[in-house]
């Protein structure tokens, strides 16, 4: 267990929310009887800076055993065009930490950057990047690797997209960036933003692979602490909500943490999670009593946390997912069998479809379900930044009161 804050090194860590023993979200059993590795899934927060973190991370050897590799090219990322345009205004050279399959580096190369390179520990993703003719080093980020890379010249921009939330040593990350970057170079970060989830009591954002949790404000405070001045921060609607940040290296660290207002909101989070759990379960029981079939659409990591953390398995008739590789397997923990979406069309009577997909995909899923069914279907979002409470209200409005 980590006994000090990864961000400010403070030693006053407090439990924010405890979801108990949970399975690894990406490890899908092949049968209902298959045993599962369970781990404590709880968030802590630092009373000094307000940073949220998993202080008991899973051993990477256990976490990434037989991992279902997720490549950058698998998800539509329309916001990448804006990011490329922003960075093209600086130009020069770019180094990406966690280059994955090289999707972003290839875009920058095609946009006219003088030189692009990166590092990627996943050999499967790196192989794809190399096939694209990109320079991507293998292994994990460390000072020795960065010294070797920078011996041929430093970079104008160092970036990481959806990476820093996975890194257990933030201090080392910034030491490495300092080695790679020109003296007045630029730092680029794309990060998940849990602001909406905190406000709604949405526990689905808690994922064992994400050991660090950010808001846009906290990200700016973080880069200042390590000697970078924020220039631009923009919100993006991707994978549950996020933001990207461009900052310039100053070499003058500033401690600007403002934890008081942040912590006052944080301590309300577990109460909101409990209230949402109780209200959602009550609503599903009411739906079932009036003959509705409850279907879960999407079985990714957020769906796993929502179903297990909110105790929804007993209320769900079956789960579906578009990804063929998941069909026929079982959801971790709940052991709900994953069916193809076409099974929704076989359900008779009313259907309540629990949407456990990211907001940018919700409308597409709704349209798909509506083409499969000619009878009444209602949708209920489980994941922020969709308004999960308002969805509960909308569903309740069309359910007759219990006699």
C-alpha positions, 0 to 999 in steps of 0.5 A: 500500500502507498502511504504517501500521496503520489502527487504532493507526497503528503502522508495524510491519506483518507478513504474516500469510498470502498467498493469492497473486493472486486474482480479485474474488470477486463478479465472475463470468465469463460464460464460461470464456475470459473474462479476469479482474482479479487482485490480491494477496490477503494479510493483514498484522497490526500488531505493536503492537496485533495488528490484522489488515488488508489493506494493499493494498486494491483501488482502489474504482473497480475493485472495485465496477465492475459490482457485484452489489449486495447489499441488507440485505433479501436475507439473513435477519437474525433477530438484528436483533430483539435489536439493536432491543430493545437500542437501544430501551432508549436511544431518541431519535434514530439515525443509521446509517452505511451504511444500505443499503436502509433495512431496519434504520432502518425497524425502528427507526422502527417501534419508536418512535424519535423520528428516524432517518436515515443515509448510503449511497453505493450509489445503488441501495440508497439509492433503496429506502430513500428509497422507504420514506420514510426520510432517507438521505443520498447519498455516502461518510462524511466530515467535511463531510457530518457537519458539515452533517447535525449542524447540525440537531442531533446524534444520541443513537446512531450505528450501523454494521452490517457496515460498519466492516470495509469502511472504509479510514480508521478514524481518519476514521470515528471523527472523523465519529462524534464530529461526529454524536454527542451528548456522552454519546451511544452508539456501536453496531457490528455486526462480523464476528468472525474468532475461530473462523476464526483458531482453525481455519485457515479462510482463507474469511473473507479477502475483498478487500472486508473490509480490516479484521478484528475479534474481539470483544476487539479491537473493545472495545479499538478503541472505548476507544482512540477515547474510548468505554466498552463497555457490551454485547458479544453474539455473533451467528451470522450470515454466518460469525459476528459480534458487536455492541457498544454503547458510550458516549462518554466523550471520554477515549481509553484505550490498552488494546491487549493484542497479545501473546496475540493475536499468538501465536495469529495467527502459527499461522494460516498453518500451520493453513491449510496443514495444513487444505489438505493434509488436505482435498485428501487426503480429497477424492482419497480420496473420488474414488478410491472413486467419489464425486461432489464437489459445491460448494454455494454460490458466494459470496465465502467459497466463492471464497476457499476454492476458490481459496485451498485449491486445490480446483477440480480435485477438484470436479465441479460447483458449485450455487447457489440464486441464479438470477442466478448460475446459468449463470455461472462461479466467479471463478478456478476457472471452475467452472460454476454449476448449479441445485441440481437437478443434484445429483439427477442425480448417481449413486452417492455424493455429497460435498457441500461446504458453502460457505454460512454456518452458519445456512443449513447445515441448510436446504441439507442438507434441500434436498439430501436431498429431491433425492437418495435415495442416499448423500450426505455433507456437509463444511462448508468455513466456520467457525464450523462445525467444519471439522476435525470434518467432515473426521473424520466423512467419513473415518470412513465411507470405506474404507481404500485397498487 
